Amino acid sequence: MSLAAARSRPLALARVTLVQHRRALLWWAFAIAVTAVFYASLYPSVRDSGDTFDEYLDQLPEAFRAIIGEDLTSPAGYLWSQLFSSMGPIVFLVYSIGVGARAIAGDEESGALDLVLSTPVRRATVLRDRALAMIAGTVVLSTVLAVALAITGPPFDMSVPLGDLVLVHVMQALLAIAFGSIALAIGATTGNRALAIGLTSAYAVVSYLVWAIGGSVDVLARALPLSAFRWFAEPQPLSEGTHLVNVLVLVGITAAAYAVAHVSLQRRDLGT
């Protein structure tokens, strides 16, 4: 499909972007599926060593117990402590931030954005379709992980209610999309891909640390509402459900970042 097709076919650029990056997306999906198998295969040994892990938890500072949870041996507790409280969000943030930063700033630096805009395609259309491609890729990878855990978990006695599994993946996807949208906004504002990745990653690290130790440090506790991770992880979605306000905050971050990207891209002279 040519770039000019975006004029007459709705969301053509989003489809073009996904097709162009299909190999990378397939490799990401493969790696995520392998990760699911890896964590599922480890669960029986963790479950059978419950007393040892309980002693280990008792020796940890309260802040660390708040991150990984108080239960390492149930399927939900194990998945939260080993995957969704750390590694899972990190993997998805690496993907979404990279795609979000590349969506406008990466193409602007390479000169590809000039080629796209030389066709009868508006800047707003390019931004919309690139954002949708980032969202679609994140949803696809989240679905891959959810399906892989649903399939590989039961053979290793790691069964989690499907509704809970879907909910935690929805929240993780919303978190990743929010950070990807921030990277998109910074890239659209500055035209600098490295800066978009750097600033968004820095916020991600600070956000994670504020959530992780905010409950134990009074000064940081006041900053908890500013942490996107707080809205993903409290309440813990895999076993405690979540609140509508958590969903709305993460969606609100995405919407606000997209609005900034839209205004900035319309007003800025693009680099050549």
N, C-alpha and C positions, 0 to 999 in steps of 0.2 A: 504494500500500500504506500503511495507517495504522500509526501507531506502536504501537497496541494489538496489532497482528498479531504483534509480537515475542514475545508470551507463548506463542503456539501454533506459530509457524513458526521452526525453527532458523535462526539467523544472519539473521533478518529485518532487524534494525537495520543490519547490515553492508550488506545489499542496499539498504535505504532510503538510507543514507548515500551509497553509490556513485551511486544514481539522482539524488539531490539535487545531487550535485557533478559530474554527467556532462558538463555543458557546459565546466566548467573543465578537467576531465580531457581532453576532446577538444581543447581549445586547447593544453594542455600536449603532447599527443601530436603535434599538427600542428607545433608549434614544434620539437619534438625531431626529427621526420622531416625538416624543412627544414634543421636543423642538420647532420644526417647527410649530406644532399645537398651542403651547402656544403663540408664538410670533404673529402668524396670528390672534388668537382670541383677542389679545390686541389692534390690529391696529385700529378698529373702535373707541375705546375710545380716543386714541391718536389723530386721525384725527378730531374728534369732539371737541377736546380741543386745536385746532390750535393756537388761540390767546394766551392762557396760555403758550404754549410751545414756541411761538415766543418771549414772554417777558422773559422767562427763558433763551433762547439762547442769548438774548441781554445782559444779566447780566454775562454771562460766559466769562472767559478770551479767548483771540484769539486762544491760543494754544488748548483749549478744543473744540472750534468751528471747528478748523481744523480737529480734530479727528472725531467728530460725524457728521460734515457737517452743512450746513446752513438751511437744510430743513428736519424737522422731521415728516411732515404730509403727504407727498406724499408716495406712496408705496415704491419706490426705496429709497427715503431719510430715511424713517422709518427703512427699513431693513438694510441699511448701518449703521445708527447710533446705532441701538439696537443689531444688530447681527454681521455684517461682519467687523465692525471696532474694535471689541473687543472679544465678547464671542465666535463667530464662529471660528476664528483662534486659540484661546486658546484651545478650545476643540480638534480641529484637531491636534494641536501641541502636546498636551498631548498624543494622540494616537500614532502619528508617531514617536515621540521621544522615547516613551516607547518601541515600537516595534523595532525601529532601534537599541536601546541600547541592547535589549535582543537578537537580531539576532545572534550575535557572542559572545559578552562578557557574556551575561546571560547564554548561553549554555556552555561556557567555564568554568564559575564558578561552574555550577551544574554538570559538567562532561559529559553532553550530547553531547558536541562537539567531545569528544574523540570517542564516540560510532558512530557518523556520519562518522568521518574520518577513522574509522577502516574498513569501507566498501570501495570499489574501487571508491571513489568520491574525486575529487581534491578540494583543498581549494578554488580555484577560482570558482568552480561550486557551492560550498556551499554559498559563498559570493553572487554570482549572484542570485541564487534562493531565498535566504533570502531577498535580496534587492527587488527583484520582488514581493515577498509576501507582503512586507511593502507597496510598491507602489500600488499593487492591492487592499489591504485593504483600503488604503486611497481613492482610486478612487471609490470603492464600497460605502463607507460612504458618499463621496461627492455626488454621484448619489442619494443616499437615501435622503439626505437633499434637493437636487434640485427637485426631484420628489415630496417630501412631501410639499415643498413650492408651487410648481406649482399646486398641487391638492387642498391644504387647503387654499391658498391665495384668489382665486376668491370668495368663499362663504362669505368671510369677506371683500369683496371689496378691496382686496390687490393684485391687478393684476400687474405683472411686465412682460415686453416683454420677451419671452422665450429665445431669443438670449442673452439678457443682463444677465438673470439668469444663463444661461450656462457659460457665460464668467466669471462671478464673482466666480463661483464654480471651474472652471478650474484654475483660478489664486490662489484661496485659496488652492486647492489641490497641485499646484506646490510649494507654500510656505511651506506647511506641509511636502511634500516630501523632499524639500531642508533641512529642519531642521532634519527630520528623517535620511537623509543621513549623516549629520554631526555627529549625535549620533552614527550611524553605524561606521563611520570612527574612532571616538574616542574609541569606544568599541573594534574595530578590532586592534587598535594601542596599547591600554593599557590592554585589557582583563578585565577591571573593569566596570561593568554595572552601578554602582552608580556614578562613575566619569563621564561616558558618559552622563548620564541623567543630572547630576549637571552642567557640563560645557556647554552643549547645552542649557539647560534651562536658564542659566545665560546669554548666548549670546542672547537668545530670548527676555529676559526682557530688556537687554540693547538696543537691536535692536528696540524694540517697543518704548522705552522711547526716543531714538534718533529721531525716526520718529515723535513721538507725539509732542515733544517740540522743535525739531530742527529748525522749521520754525520761532520760537520766540527767540531762543538763538543763537547768531552769532557763538559762538565756536562750538556748536553742529551741526550747519548747514553745516559745512565743513565735518562732519562725515556722513552726510545723505547717500552718495553713499555706505557706508559700512553697512547700515541697510537693511536687507532683507525685512522688512516690507515696506520700501519706494518703493521697486520695485513691491510689491503687490498692494499698495494703491494709488500710484500717477502715472497716473491719476486714479481717483476713478472708478473702472471697472464696477460697477453696473449701472452707469448713464452716464459716460464719455468715456467708452471704455478703451482701453489700447494700449500700443505701443509694437511692436515686440521686442524692446530692453528689455523691462521688462520681457517678456517670456524668452528671451535668457539668461538674468542674472540669473534668478531662475533655469533654466535648467543647466546653467554653474556651479552654486554652487553645484548642485546635482552631476554633472559629476566630478567636482574636488574632492568632498568628497569621491565619489566612488573610484576614482583613488588612493587617499591616503589610503583608506581601503584596496584596492587590494594589493598595494605595502607592506603595513605594515603586512598584514596577511601572505603574502608569505615569508617575511623575519624573522618574529618573532617566537621564541620558545613558543609554547602554554603551558599555565599552566595546571597542572594536579591535 
